[in-house]
Amino acid sequence: MAEMSFAGVPFLPQFPDLEIKDVQKEREPHVYLSKEEVKEKIQSYNSSVTDKLKMTLNANGVYTGFIKVQMELCRPITVQSSQTQGRSTPSNQETAFYLPDGCVNTLHISSTNTVREVIEALLKKFFVADNPAKFALYKRCHKEDQVYTCKLSDREHPLYLRLVAGPKTEMLSFVLREHETGEVMWEAFSIPELQNFLRILDKEENDQLQILKNRYAAYRGKLEEALRGVLKPG
């Protein structure tokens, strides 16, 4: 598995071509829509869909649809695979690896599903064994030629946000990240995971020390060579 820089764990990906602003306190109020208003919005939404991921309104007023979530994870995730192989109890194996950049997953959810439920469903869908409390769901939207990111609270409803914004991901998209540095819930990590983090930090520290030693050794060699030239008899 390729090594990945772990300095400043956890860190957020950088987007040099976009002006990104974290807007933690800027919350759009949830406007409660009547069943007729929801029906009209869903009809408008479906008429604009280009990828066949339409919404469906049920008789009880609950609607279902799809959201796409981009995975921007900096730490490795632990994936659990179960294989029965003829046994009555499954054999569980866990593998830790880094997700590739730009990985996007599609979820089918309902309007009643909260952010916390979406995170849990997303992890369950891909057999991720990590504690859901390690992750947060963000919305990324365009306003006045700028890109804003805002962490969603656990009680918000992603499908409602998708319906209001419309189907265009350029206007609104969802991003799964680890919690930011100042709010990492370290107690959510297992002892093997924490020990693995320490091993990665130790390796990176040793690598950086070796780089510094090599750099100063090169400087020292050039200085000694220069001194020999100066002190060499005429």
N, C-alpha and C positions, 0 to 999 in steps of 0.2 A: 504494500500500500504506500502510495506517495506521501511523503511528509508534508505537513502544512504548517506555516508559521502559527505559533500559539501565543506570541507575546501579546500582553494586554487582554488576555482571555476574559470574557468573550468580547469580540469586536464586531462592528457592523461593516458590511461591504460598502465600498466607496463608489460613487457614480460621478466621475469627473465631468461628464458631458451634461449633467443636469444639476440645477440648483435644488438641493433637497433640504427641506426644513422639517424638523420634528415638532409636531404641534400636539403636545400631550393634553392641553387643556381646552383645545378648540373642538368642542363636541357639537355635532349637528343634532338639534332636538328631534326626537322621534315623534313624527306627526301621525296620529292615529287616523287611519283611513277607513271610510265606510266600505261595506262589501261592494257597493256599486263603483266606488272610486278605485278599489283594488282591481275590480274586473276591467275597468277602462285602462288602467295602467298596464295590466298584463297583456291586454289586446295590443296596446301601443308597443309594448316591449317585444312581443312575439313578431310583430310586423317588421321590426328592425333587426331581428336575429339573422345572422348569416351562417352560423355554425350548427343549426338545428337543435341547439340547447335551449328549448323553449320552456316557459313556465306553464303550470297547470293549476287552475283554481278548483278546489273541491267544494262540495255542497255545504260543508260546515264552515266555509270561509277561510280555511287554511290552504295555502298554496305551496306548491313544490317547484323546484327548479335546480339549476346547476350554478355552481361557482367554481372558478379556477383559482388555485392558490399557488403562488410561486414560493419555492423553498429557498430561503437565503440563510442557510445554517452554516455556522463557522466551526462548530465542534462536531466530532464524529457522532453518529447515531448508532444505537444498538438495535439490530434487527433479529427477531426471533423466528426461527423456522421450525415447524412441527412435522414430524414424519412418523406415521403409525407403523408402517412396514409390518403389518400383521399382528402388531401387539395391541393389547387392550388399552394401554396408556401411551400417549404420544411421547416421542423422544425430542426434547427441546434443545436446540442449539442456538447460541447467540453469536452474532458477528458484528463487530464495530467497523464502520467505514464512513468516509466523507461522501456526502451527496454531491454530484456534479453541479456546477454553477448553472443557473437558469432552469433547473428542474421545475416543471409545472404539473400539478395534479388537479383533476376535476372531481368534484364531489356533488352528489345528488342529495339535496337537503330540503327541509321544509321551512316555512316562515316562522315556526315555533322554535327552531333550533337556535341555541345561543352560541356565542363565540367559544365558550368552554366546551360545549358539546361538539362543535365543528372541529376543534383541535383534537379532541379525543377520537372522533371518527376518522380523521385524517391519519392519525398515528396507527389506529387499529387496522385501517385498510391496508397499510403497508407493513404490518407486523412489527412496528417500532415498539420496543420494550421500554424505552425511556419514560420517565414520569412526565405526564402532560404538564405538570406545574412548571417545568423547565422552559416552556414555550409561550410565546405571545403571538396574537394575530394582529397585523397592522393593515390599515387601508392606505392606499397611495392614490392620490387624486391630483388633477391639474386645476389650478386656479390662477387666473391672471398671468399666464405664461410661466408659471412656476410649478414645481412638483412638491407636494406636501406629503409627509407620512405622519400617521397618527395611530397610536396604539389603541385598539378597541378594548373596552371593558368586557369582562366575562359575561355580562348580562345583555349585551347588544345582539342584534339579530342580523347576520350577514346577508341573508337572502332579501330582507327588506331594503338594505343599503343597495344591493344589486338592482332591485326593482326600481328604486327611486332614481338611481344614476343612469339606468339604461344598460344595454348589453355591451357597450363599447368599453373594453378594458383600458383604452387610452384615457378615459374619463375617471374610471375607478377600477382598481385592482386590489387583490388581497395578497399579503405576504406573511409567511410564517418565519419567525426569527426566534432565537433564544432571547431570554430576558436580558436587558442591558446590564452593563457592568455594575451599576449602583444598586441593582435590585435582584442580583442573582440569588436564587434560593438553593444555596449549597446543600442544605439538608435533603433536597430532593435527589441528590446524586448518591449512588451506591459507593461503598468503599472501594471496590475495584476500579470504578470510573475515576474517583478522586486520585487513587494511586497512579492511574494511567496518565492523568493530567500532570502529576508531579514528574513522572518519567519524561513526558514530552518537554516540560519546562527545563528539566535538568539537561536533556540533550541539546535543547536550543541554547542554553547558557554555555555549555561546553563548546558548542560550535562557534558561538560568538567570541568566546575567549581564544579559541584557536585562530580565528580570523585576525584578532588583535595581535596575537603573538607573531603571526606570520608577517603582518604589516610592519610591526616594529623591528622584527628581525631584518626585513628588507631595508628599512631606513638605516639600521645600524651597519649593515653591510656597505651601503653607499657611503656613509660617513667615514668608515674605516678605510675604504678605497680612496676617498678624497684625501684623507690624512696621509696615507702612504705616498700619494702623488706629491703632496706639499713637502713632506719630510725627506723625499728621495734626494740623495746627494746630486748636486748640479752636474 
